[in-house]
Structure formats: C-alpha cells, structure tokens
Amino acid sequence: MREPTYYILASLMKGPRHGWGIIREARELSQGRVRLTAGTLYGALDRLQREGLVEEDHEQIVNGRCRRYYRLTSAGRCLLEEEAARLAAAAQVVQERSSAARPSETVEAVS
Amino acid sequence: MRDPILRLCLRAFPAEIRERDGRTIIDLARDLSEEGRLSVLREAGGLVLGGIRARGKNLWLDVAGAPWRPARERLVFPLGVAMLCLMAAFAVSVVQPEFRPVYPGPIPPGRVAWAVLGVAGAVAVVIGAVRGRRRLAVSGSLLLLVLMIVSVLAELVGYAAIWPGSISHVAVDVFVLWLPAAVLLPICALVVGDGSMSRRPGAIPAACVAVAGSAILGLVPAVIPAAWASIPWWSDALGGAFIYVPLLAVAATVVVAAIRRDPVAKTSAALLVGAGCFPIVWLLPMVTIHIMPDSWFTSSLWFLCYAPGVVIVCLVMWALLRRRRMRSPRVA
C-alpha cells in the first residue's frame, strides 16, 4: 500500500470526512509528507471505491459549495489494520537489530 | 481568474467523471486554492494530472476489457473476403496484355502461379470461415501470408514489386500495403483455438455466395481504374490503381461498426483499422509532399511525416474501443 493511500484510509478511521478534511488530516498524520490536491485525491478515492475500501456517505452544501463525505468500509478497516500490523512488525525487526547491535558498537568504540 | 483556470483544468478529466463528480472536485479545488498564493497553480496542476491519470486508466480498461477473442473470430470471414477480392483482381489483371510492372528489373517468374495460389488460399479461408473448418481457414491464411511475404521480399531480392499502383505518380506495391492484413488473418484464425470456430447457418450456399461475390467484387477495381485513367483528378485523388481498396474496406468497417454499436463489431473494426493502417500512414506524406518544402524531405526529420497518420490511426482505434461507462448511483 502506498503512503498516500495509507493516510487517506487512516484519516477516515474516526468517521466520515469530506475531501478537504481528508487532505488536511492526511497532511497532519503524515507530518506534512502527504500533500494531496483535489485532482489526485479524487483519483485515489475513485480507486478505493472501486476496490470496496471506502464508500460515499452523504453530500452537504456549505456556503454554496458541494462537500461529499466518504466513510471507511469494514474491508477498508481490515486492510488498514493489516497494513499497520505489517508495518509495525517490519519496524520491530529493525528496532530489535538496532538495539542488539548497540552494546557491541559501544565495546568496539571503547576498545 | 481562479475559477476559469480551475474549470479549464477540470476538462482534463473524462466527460463522464466531469458530469458526475465535476462540481465536488472543483469546489474542493476552490477550497484548497484559498490557502495560499501558489495554491491555485498547485490545484490546477493536480487537476490536470488527475485527469490524465483518469483518462489513462479508462483507456487501459477499454483496451483490456474489449472482447478480443470473439472479435478475432468474426474477422476471419471479412478478411478472407477482402483477400479474395484482392487476389481475384490481381488474377484478372495479370493475364491482361497491358499489364506492366512499374518498377524496373527482371519480371518475376510464376506470376500467374502466384495469383492462382493466392485465389486458392483466399477461397480456403472464406470456405473455412463459413463452414467452421478451422484447419482449412488456418491453412489458407498461412498460404496467403507466405505469398504476401514473397511479394514483399521480391523487391528486396531484385525481382521488383509484382503489382504496383501509383499515388501522385509515386509507384507503390499494393501487396506491401496488404501485408498487415495478411499477418492479422492467420493470427485471427489460429487464436480461435480448439476448433471452436462457429459454423454459420446455411454454410454451403453461404460459402458459394461469398466466394462468387468476392471474386466478382474483386473484378471491380480492375475495371474502374481503366475507366478513370483519363481523369487525372479522380485518379490522383483516389490514389490510382487499387490503392483505395483497403481504405474503402477500413471505412466500410468503421461505418458498419458505428451503426451496429456492437462491442464485438467495434473491436473487430479496431483490429481492421490497425491492420489497414499502413495505407493511411503511407498516404499522408504523399499529400504533404505537395505542401512542405523539398528541404524538409531531405532533412533527418523526414520520418515525422508519418506521425499524423499514426496519430489518426490511434485515435480511430481508441474511438472504436472506447466504451461509455455506467456507474452506480451515488449514495444520497
């Protein structure tokens, strides 16, 4: 799963959001790494809808502008949780090796 | 100024997406473009990029989702008929006393035998397609392919082209132009596979009518150029002897497919356009010769003359393969 997709799905975990909310949330969660535009967000949401990971919730007109809300499906939630577990496992491997390597490095540095 | 730019960029999306989601996308882009000075440009670029991606995805879905297999099966018969027309026309022409090869060089031996084999191969394809005999159709189409390759190679090995026509007084071997169709024919016949070529109802009468009709149709171009020979405008405009036959075949296929709105017919038409594209690609530079300065054709970029023809062929194929998408209604 690509990083923008991951953060788009993650931004919908707390409930339905409209496009602008998704973009802002994804930017905050990724600490500014994922900066989506309207065009690229639409393409991603269209693909995720086809894959059954998100679905449209409702539409609202605010200040004359149309806002469409999307929500995460159960399949999308499962996939996101699996991806998070995979990333956590992958991170743990590196962290364990990193912490195991540190004492010997310290010994070598002292000797 | 912001709205016209965003609206213009939104046009990068396919029409069906614009109709359904255009307002939501543009309103979101407006919201985001209010965040800073450069945000408009960023959103405009994002819209163009997203639109190109959406169009690319649609194109891929159209090409991947086209009914290629039934389209190829359906093409065996019309391609066989077209080949029979061509071979019949050549067989009649070759025995005429006024038949003269345009290119210099020794006269190829066995020209009559070549023509007879060509007619036999095309008849085998037509009968095989009508009666659902796959092996017969494959054998005939492979024979036609070999004959075409021999004709094309004849020029290279010094025998010169055996049936030249002319376009704007430039000689051209008609069989070279038909080579893509000859290549497509055995592919279509072979991929039908496992002997599943469907038998048409009333096979024997249909085969007789198809063979006789194709042979008679093949005689028409042998007569028409002689009648038009005294009218240079028509002769040049239609490309002289025989060159217009594949173009007419392609045009007729496209029109029929468009009228029928049948996905299989449209895919067959796209394949046929691909097979018949060489004349179109080849013809356009013949027109540009009269428009462009001579220096263009002596430069290293002369091959770009073929680009418009390639673009036209690609656009026609895309138009034939394109499908109108029906999407599920939105959740209210």
Chai-1 contact restraints between the chains, C-beta under 6 A:
chainA,res_idxA,chainB,res_idxB,connection_type,confidence,min_distance_angstrom,max_distance_angstrom,comment,restraint_id
A,G19,B,L28,contact,1.0,0.0,6.0,A-B,restraint_1
A,W20,B,L28,contact,1.0,0.0,6.0,A-B,restraint_2
A,W20,B,D31,contact,1.0,0.0,6.0,A-B,restraint_3
A,T37,B,E43,contact,1.0,0.0,6.0,A-B,restraint_4
A,T37,B,G46,contact,1.0,0.0,6.0,A-B,restraint_5
A,A38,B,I25,contact,1.0,0.0,6.0,A-B,restraint_6
A,A38,B,L28,contact,1.0,0.0,6.0,A-B,restraint_7
A,A38,B,A29,contact,1.0,0.0,6.0,A-B,restraint_8
A,A38,B,L32,contact,1.0,0.0,6.0,A-B,restraint_9
A,A38,B,E43,contact,1.0,0.0,6.0,A-B,restraint_10
A,A38,B,G46,contact,1.0,0.0,6.0,A-B,restraint_11
A,G39,B,G46,contact,1.0,0.0,6.0,A-B,restraint_12
A,G39,B,L47,contact,1.0,0.0,6.0,A-B,restraint_13
A,G39,B,L49,contact,1.0,0.0,6.0,A-B,restraint_14
A,G39,B,G50,contact,1.0,0.0,6.0,A-B,restraint_15
A,T40,B,G46,contact,1.0,0.0,6.0,A-B,restraint_16
A,T40,B,G50,contact,1.0,0.0,6.0,A-B,restraint_17
A,Y42,B,I25,contact,1.0,0.0,6.0,A-B,restraint_18
A,Y42,B,G50,contact,1.0,0.0,6.0,A-B,restraint_19
A,G43,B,G50,contact,1.0,0.0,6.0,A-B,restraint_20
A,G43,B,R53,contact,1.0,0.0,6.0,A-B,restraint_21
A,E56,B,R330,contact,1.0,0.0,6.0,A-B,restraint_22
A,E56,B,V331,contact,1.0,0.0,6.0,A-B,restraint_23
A,R65,B,D27,contact,1.0,0.0,6.0,A-B,restraint_24
A,C66,B,R23,contact,1.0,0.0,6.0,A-B,restraint_25
A,C66,B,T24,contact,1.0,0.0,6.0,A-B,restraint_26
A,C66,B,D27,contact,1.0,0.0,6.0,A-B,restraint_27
A,R68,B,T24,contact,1.0,0.0,6.0,A-B,restraint_28
